[in-house]
Amino acid sequence: MSEDTDDYGDLDARRNRRIRIVAWTVIIALILGGGGATVLTLLFG
């Protein structure tokens, strides 16, 4: 089992990076698209 984690270590790091980029893109798109307007209104009154 440890051999598998060694083999896929680089792939896992790239996958985590891609997930992080997609998550931030979705968050920014929601805010720009007005989906986050309600959240911002609640936060900043």
mmCIF file of the N, C-alpha and C atoms, coordinates in Angstrom:
data_MODEL
# 
_entry.id   MODEL 
# 
loop_
_atom_site.group_PDB 
_atom_site.id 
_atom_site.type_symbol 
_atom_site.label_atom_id 
_atom_site.label_alt_id 
_atom_site.label_comp_id 
_atom_site.label_asym_id 
_atom_site.label_entity_id 
_atom_site.label_seq_id 
_atom_site.pdbx_PDB_ins_code 
_atom_site.Cartn_x 
_atom_site.Cartn_y 
_atom_site.Cartn_z 
_atom_site.occupancy 
_atom_site.B_iso_or_equiv 
_atom_site.pdbx_formal_charge 
_atom_site.auth_seq_id 
_atom_site.auth_comp_id 
_atom_site.auth_asym_id 
_atom_site.auth_atom_id 
_atom_site.pdbx_PDB_model_num 
ATOM 1   N N  . MET A 1 1  ? 0.816   -1.203 0.000   1.00 0.00 ? 1  MET A N  1 
ATOM 2   C CA . MET A 1 1  ? 0.000   0.000  0.000   1.00 0.00 ? 1  MET A CA 1 
ATOM 3   C C  . MET A 1 1  ? 0.855   1.260  0.000   1.00 0.00 ? 1  MET A C  1 
ATOM 4   N N  . SER A 1 2  ? 1.943   1.260  0.735   1.00 0.00 ? 2  SER A N  1 
ATOM 5   C CA . SER A 1 2  ? 2.783   2.455  0.795   1.00 0.00 ? 2  SER A CA 1 
ATOM 6   C C  . SER A 1 2  ? 3.412   2.749  -0.566  1.00 0.00 ? 2  SER A C  1 
ATOM 7   N N  . GLU A 1 3  ? 3.635   1.706  -1.362  1.00 0.00 ? 3  GLU A N  1 
ATOM 8   C CA . GLU A 1 3  ? 4.188   1.930  -2.701  1.00 0.00 ? 3  GLU A CA 1 
ATOM 9   C C  . GLU A 1 3  ? 3.209   2.725  -3.563  1.00 0.00 ? 3  GLU A C  1 
ATOM 10  N N  . ASP A 1 4  ? 1.929   2.449  -3.419  1.00 0.00 ? 4  ASP A N  1 
ATOM 11  C CA . ASP A 1 4  ? 0.925   3.180  -4.195  1.00 0.00 ? 4  ASP A CA 1 
ATOM 12  C C  . ASP A 1 4  ? 0.950   4.664  -3.861  1.00 0.00 ? 4  ASP A C  1 
ATOM 13  N N  . THR A 1 5  ? 1.039   4.990  -2.579  1.00 0.00 ? 5  THR A N  1 
ATOM 14  C CA . THR A 1 5  ? 1.048   6.401  -2.188  1.00 0.00 ? 5  THR A CA 1 
ATOM 15  C C  . THR A 1 5  ? 2.306   7.085  -2.704  1.00 0.00 ? 5  THR A C  1 
ATOM 16  N N  . ASP A 1 6  ? 3.420   6.365  -2.759  1.00 0.00 ? 6  ASP A N  1 
ATOM 17  C CA . ASP A 1 6  ? 4.643   6.953  -3.294  1.00 0.00 ? 6  ASP A CA 1 
ATOM 18  C C  . ASP A 1 6  ? 4.497   7.219  -4.792  1.00 0.00 ? 6  ASP A C  1 
ATOM 19  N N  . ASP A 1 7  ? 3.870   6.283  -5.496  1.00 0.00 ? 7  ASP A N  1 
ATOM 20  C CA . ASP A 1 7  ? 3.706   6.431  -6.938  1.00 0.00 ? 7  ASP A CA 1 
ATOM 21  C C  . ASP A 1 7  ? 2.793   7.600  -7.281  1.00 0.00 ? 7  ASP A C  1 
ATOM 22  N N  . TYR A 1 8  ? 1.764   7.791  -6.489  1.00 0.00 ? 8  TYR A N  1 
ATOM 23  C CA . TYR A 1 8  ? 0.766   8.811  -6.809  1.00 0.00 ? 8  TYR A CA 1 
ATOM 24  C C  . TYR A 1 8  ? 0.951   10.098 -6.012  1.00 0.00 ? 8  TYR A C  1 
ATOM 25  N N  . GLY A 1 9  ? 2.082   10.272 -5.365  1.00 0.00 ? 9  GLY A N  1 
ATOM 26  C CA . GLY A 1 9  ? 2.316   11.468 -4.560  1.00 0.00 ? 9  GLY A CA 1 
ATOM 27  C C  . GLY A 1 9  ? 2.247   12.735 -5.379  1.00 0.00 ? 9  GLY A C  1 
ATOM 28  N N  . ASP A 1 10 ? 2.924   12.752 -6.525  1.00 0.00 ? 10 ASP A N  1 
ATOM 29  C CA . ASP A 1 10 ? 2.935   13.942 -7.382  1.00 0.00 ? 10 ASP A CA 1 
ATOM 30  C C  . ASP A 1 10 ? 1.555   14.189 -7.976  1.00 0.00 ? 10 ASP A C  1 
ATOM 31  N N  . LEU A 1 11 ? 0.898   13.109 -8.383  1.00 0.00 ? 11 LEU A N  1 
ATOM 32  C CA . LEU A 1 11 ? -0.440  13.228 -8.964  1.00 0.00 ? 11 LEU A CA 1 
ATOM 33  C C  . LEU A 1 11 ? -1.417  13.785 -7.938  1.00 0.00 ? 11 LEU A C  1 
ATOM 34  N N  . ASP A 1 12 ? -1.299  13.333 -6.697  1.00 0.00 ? 12 ASP A N  1 
ATOM 35  C CA . ASP A 1 12 ? -2.184  13.800 -5.631  1.00 0.00 ? 12 ASP A CA 1 
ATOM 36  C C  . ASP A 1 12 ? -1.976  15.288 -5.365  1.00 0.00 ? 12 ASP A C  1 
ATOM 37  N N  . ALA A 1 13 ? -0.729  15.739 -5.391  1.00 0.00 ? 13 ALA A N  1 
ATOM 38  C CA . ALA A 1 13 ? -0.440  17.158 -5.166  1.00 0.00 ? 13 ALA A CA 1 
ATOM 39  C C  . ALA A 1 13 ? -1.040  18.000 -6.289  1.00 0.00 ? 13 ALA A C  1 
ATOM 40  N N  . ARG A 1 14 ? -0.912  17.518 -7.524  1.00 0.00 ? 14 ARG A N  1 
ATOM 41  C CA . ARG A 1 14 ? -1.483  18.248 -8.656  1.00 0.00 ? 14 ARG A CA 1 
ATOM 42  C C  . ARG A 1 14 ? -3.003  18.279 -8.573  1.00 0.00 ? 14 ARG A C  1 
ATOM 43  N N  . ARG A 1 15 ? -3.583  17.165 -8.117  1.00 0.00 ? 15 ARG A N  1 
ATOM 44  C CA . ARG A 1 15 ? -5.041  17.082 -7.993  1.00 0.00 ? 15 ARG A CA 1 
ATOM 45  C C  . ARG A 1 15 ? -5.539  18.063 -6.938  1.00 0.00 ? 15 ARG A C  1 
ATOM 46  N N  . ASN A 1 16 ? -4.849  18.129 -5.806  1.00 0.00 ? 16 ASN A N  1 
ATOM 47  C CA . ASN A 1 16 ? -5.237  19.068 -4.749  1.00 0.00 ? 16 ASN A CA 1 
ATOM 48  C C  . ASN A 1 16 ? -5.135  20.503 -5.236  1.00 0.00 ? 16 ASN A C  1 
ATOM 49  N N  . ARG A 1 17 ? -4.103  20.805 -6.015  1.00 0.00 ? 17 ARG A N  1 
ATOM 50  C CA . ARG A 1 17 ? -3.923  22.158 -6.550  1.00 0.00 ? 17 ARG A CA 1 
ATOM 51  C C  . ARG A 1 17 ? -5.065  22.503 -7.496  1.00 0.00 ? 17 ARG A C  1 
ATOM 52  N N  . ARG A 1 18 ? -5.436  21.538 -8.341  1.00 0.00 ? 18 ARG A N  1 
ATOM 53  C CA . ARG A 1 18 ? -6.522  21.777 -9.292  1.00 0.00 ? 18 ARG A CA 1 
ATOM 54  C C  . ARG A 1 18 ? -7.849  21.980 -8.564  1.00 0.00 ? 18 ARG A C  1 
ATOM 55  N N  . ILE A 1 19 ? -8.096  21.188 -7.531  1.00 0.00 ? 19 ILE A N  1 
ATOM 56  C CA . ILE A 1 19 ? -9.330  21.335 -6.754  1.00 0.00 ? 19 ILE A CA 1 
ATOM 57  C C  . ILE A 1 19 ? -9.388  22.710 -6.112  1.00 0.00 ? 19 ILE A C  1 
ATOM 58  N N  . ARG A 1 20 ? -8.247  23.170 -5.582  1.00 0.00 ? 20 ARG A N  1 
ATOM 59  C CA . ARG A 1 20 ? -8.196  24.488 -4.937  1.00 0.00 ? 20 ARG A CA 1 
ATOM 60  C C  . ARG A 1 20 ? -8.497  25.597 -5.955  1.00 0.00 ? 20 ARG A C  1 
ATOM 61  N N  . ILE A 1 21 ? -7.926  25.482 -7.162  1.00 0.00 ? 21 ILE A N  1 
ATOM 62  C CA . ILE A 1 21 ? -8.155  26.491 -8.204  1.00 0.00 ? 21 ILE A CA 1 
ATOM 63  C C  . ILE A 1 21 ? -9.627  26.513 -8.611  1.00 0.00 ? 21 ILE A C  1 
ATOM 64  N N  . VAL A 1 22 ? -10.212 25.327 -8.785  1.00 0.00 ? 22 VAL A N  1 
ATOM 65  C CA . VAL A 1 22 ? -11.622 25.251 -9.168  1.00 0.00 ? 22 VAL A CA 1 
ATOM 66  C C  . VAL A 1 22 ? -12.506 25.836 -8.075  1.00 0.00 ? 22 VAL A C  1 
ATOM 67  N N  . ALA A 1 23 ? -12.179 25.547 -6.817  1.00 0.00 ? 23 ALA A N  1 
ATOM 68  C CA . ALA A 1 23 ? -12.977 26.065 -5.700  1.00 0.00 ? 23 ALA A CA 1 
ATOM 69  C C  . ALA A 1 23 ? -12.951 27.590 -5.666  1.00 0.00 ? 23 ALA A C  1 
ATOM 70  N N  . TRP A 1 24 ? -11.768 28.166 -5.810  1.00 0.00 ? 24 TRP A N  1 
ATOM 71  C CA . TRP A 1 24 ? -11.669 29.635 -5.806  1.00 0.00 ? 24 TRP A CA 1 
ATOM 72  C C  . TRP A 1 24 ? -12.391 30.239 -6.999  1.00 0.00 ? 24 TRP A C  1 
ATOM 73  N N  . THR A 1 25 ? -12.302 29.576 -8.160  1.00 0.00 ? 25 THR A N  1 
ATOM 74  C CA . THR A 1 25 ? -12.993 30.069 -9.350  1.00 0.00 ? 25 THR A CA 1 
ATOM 75  C C  . THR A 1 25 ? -14.500 30.091 -9.129  1.00 0.00 ? 25 THR A C  1 
ATOM 76  N N  . VAL A 1 26 ? -15.023 29.035 -8.512  1.00 0.00 ? 26 VAL A N  1 
ATOM 77  C CA . VAL A 1 26 ? -16.462 28.970 -8.240  1.00 0.00 ? 26 VAL A CA 1 
ATOM 78  C C  . VAL A 1 26 ? -16.873 30.058 -7.263  1.00 0.00 ? 26 VAL A C  1 
ATOM 79  N N  . ILE A 1 27 ? -16.081 30.262 -6.210  1.00 0.00 ? 27 ILE A N  1 
ATOM 80  C CA . ILE A 1 27 ? -16.392 31.294 -5.217  1.00 0.00 ? 27 ILE A CA 1 
ATOM 81  C C  . ILE A 1 27 ? -16.425 32.672 -5.867  1.00 0.00 ? 27 ILE A C  1 
ATOM 82  N N  . ILE A 1 28 ? -15.407 32.975 -6.673  1.00 0.00 ? 28 ILE A N  1 
ATOM 83  C CA . ILE A 1 28 ? -15.343 34.282 -7.337  1.00 0.00 ? 28 ILE A CA 1 
ATOM 84  C C  . ILE A 1 28 ? -16.502 34.438 -8.321  1.00 0.00 ? 28 ILE A C  1 
ATOM 85  N N  . ALA A 1 29 ? -16.823 33.367 -9.057  1.00 0.00 ? 29 ALA A N  1 
ATOM 86  C CA . ALA A 1 29 ? -17.926 33.437 -10.017 1.00 0.00 ? 29 ALA A CA 1 
ATOM 87  C C  . ALA A 1 29 ? -19.252 33.684 -9.307  1.00 0.00 ? 29 ALA A C  1 
ATOM 88  N N  . LEU A 1 30 ? -19.450 33.057 -8.163  1.00 0.00 ? 30 LEU A N  1 
ATOM 89  C CA . LEU A 1 30 ? -20.688 33.275 -7.405  1.00 0.00 ? 30 LEU A CA 1 
ATOM 90  C C  . LEU A 1 30 ? -20.791 34.717 -6.935  1.00 0.00 ? 30 LEU A C  1 
ATOM 91  N N  . ILE A 1 31 ? -19.682 35.254 -6.449  1.00 0.00 ? 31 ILE A N  1 
ATOM 92  C CA . ILE A 1 31 ? -19.696 36.635 -5.954  1.00 0.00 ? 31 ILE A CA 1 
ATOM 93  C C  . ILE A 1 31 ? -19.943 37.607 -7.108  1.00 0.00 ? 31 ILE A C  1 
ATOM 94  N N  . LEU A 1 32 ? -19.235 37.409 -8.229  1.00 0.00 ? 32 LEU A N  1 
ATOM 95  C CA . LEU A 1 32 ? -19.402 38.307 -9.367  1.00 0.00 ? 32 LEU A CA 1 
ATOM 96  C C  . LEU A 1 32 ? -20.775 38.153 -10.006 1.00 0.00 ? 32 LEU A C  1 
ATOM 97  N N  . GLY A 1 33 ? -21.303 36.941 -9.981  1.00 0.00 ? 33 GLY A N  1 
ATOM 98  C CA . GLY A 1 33 ? -22.599 36.685 -10.606 1.00 0.00 ? 33 GLY A CA 1 
ATOM 99  C C  . GLY A 1 33 ? -23.773 37.136 -9.774  1.00 0.00 ? 33 GLY A C  1 
ATOM 100 N N  . GLY A 1 34 ? -23.542 37.613 -8.578  1.00 0.00 ? 34 GLY A N  1 
ATOM 101 C CA . GLY A 1 34 ? -24.634 38.091 -7.744  1.00 0.00 ? 34 GLY A CA 1 
ATOM 102 C C  . GLY A 1 34 ? -25.111 37.052 -6.751  1.00 0.00 ? 34 GLY A C  1 
ATOM 103 N N  . GLY A 1 35 ? -24.633 35.821 -6.885  1.00 0.00 ? 35 GLY A N  1 
ATOM 104 C CA . GLY A 1 35 ? -25.017 34.785 -5.930  1.00 0.00 ? 35 GLY A CA 1 
ATOM 105 C C  . GLY A 1 35 ? -24.468 35.076 -4.554  1.00 0.00 ? 35 GLY A C  1 
ATOM 106 N N  . GLY A 1 36 ? -23.352 35.783 -4.507  1.00 0.00 ? 36 GLY A N  1 
ATOM 107 C CA . GLY A 1 36 ? -22.753 36.120 -3.226  1.00 0.00 ? 36 GLY A CA 1 
ATOM 108 C C  . GLY A 1 36 ? -23.210 37.468 -2.706  1.00 0.00 ? 36 GLY A C  1 
ATOM 109 N N  . ALA A 1 37 ? -24.084 38.141 -3.461  1.00 0.00 ? 37 ALA A N  1 
ATOM 110 C CA . ALA A 1 37 ? -24.562 39.459 -3.038  1.00 0.00 ? 37 ALA A CA 1 
ATOM 111 C C  . ALA A 1 37 ? -25.318 39.361 -1.720  1.00 0.00 ? 37 ALA A C  1 
ATOM 112 N N  . THR A 1 38 ? -26.101 38.306 -1.581  1.00 0.00 ? 38 THR A N  1 
ATOM 113 C CA . THR A 1 38 ? -26.848 38.127 -0.334  1.00 0.00 ? 38 THR A CA 1 
ATOM 114 C C  . THR A 1 38 ? -25.901 37.911 0.824   1.00 0.00 ? 38 THR A C  1 
ATOM 115 N N  . VAL A 1 39 ? -24.880 37.106 0.596   1.00 0.00 ? 39 VAL A N  1 
ATOM 116 C CA . VAL A 1 39 ? -23.907 36.835 1.653   1.00 0.00 ? 39 VAL A CA 1 
ATOM 117 C C  . VAL A 1 39 ? -23.182 38.117 2.033   1.00 0.00 ? 39 VAL A C  1 
ATOM 118 N N  . LEU A 1 40 ? -22.758 38.885 1.033   1.00 0.00 ? 40 LEU A N  1 
ATOM 119 C CA . LEU A 1 40 ? -22.062 40.139 1.318   1.00 0.00 ? 40 LEU A CA 1 
ATOM 120 C C  . LEU A 1 40 ? -22.973 41.120 2.046   1.00 0.00 ? 40 LEU A C  1 
ATOM 121 N N  . THR A 1 41 ? -24.245 41.146 1.680   1.00 0.00 ? 41 THR A N  1 
ATOM 122 C CA . THR A 1 41 ? -25.199 42.033 2.359   1.00 0.00 ? 41 THR A CA 1 
ATOM 123 C C  . THR A 1 41 ? -25.352 41.631 3.818   1.00 0.00 ? 41 THR A C  1 
ATOM 124 N N  . LEU A 1 42 ? -25.422 40.332 4.063   1.00 0.00 ? 42 LEU A N  1 
ATOM 125 C CA . LEU A 1 42 ? -25.542 39.855 5.443   1.00 0.00 ? 42 LEU A CA 1 
ATOM 126 C C  . LEU A 1 42 ? -24.286 40.182 6.243   1.00 0.00 ? 42 LEU A C  1 
ATOM 127 N N  . LEU A 1 43 ? -23.120 40.035 5.607   1.00 0.00 ? 43 LEU A N  1 
ATOM 128 C CA . LEU A 1 43 ? -21.859 40.273 6.316   1.00 0.00 ? 43 LEU A CA 1 
ATOM 129 C C  . LEU A 1 43 ? -21.646 41.750 6.612   1.00 0.00 ? 43 LEU A C  1 
ATOM 130 N N  . PHE A 1 44 ? -21.891 42.595 5.615   1.00 0.00 ? 44 PHE A N  1 
ATOM 131 C CA . PHE A 1 44 ? -21.552 44.011 5.756   1.00 0.00 ? 44 PHE A CA 1 
ATOM 132 C C  . PHE A 1 44 ? -22.757 44.899 6.056   1.00 0.00 ? 44 PHE A C  1 
ATOM 133 N N  . GLY A 1 45 ? -23.922 44.301 6.207   1.00 0.00 ? 45 GLY A N  1 
ATOM 134 C CA . GLY A 1 45 ? -25.110 45.042 6.608   1.00 0.00 ? 45 GLY A CA 1 
ATOM 135 C C  . GLY A 1 45 ? -25.609 45.962 5.537   1.00 0.00 ? 45 GLY A C  1 
# 
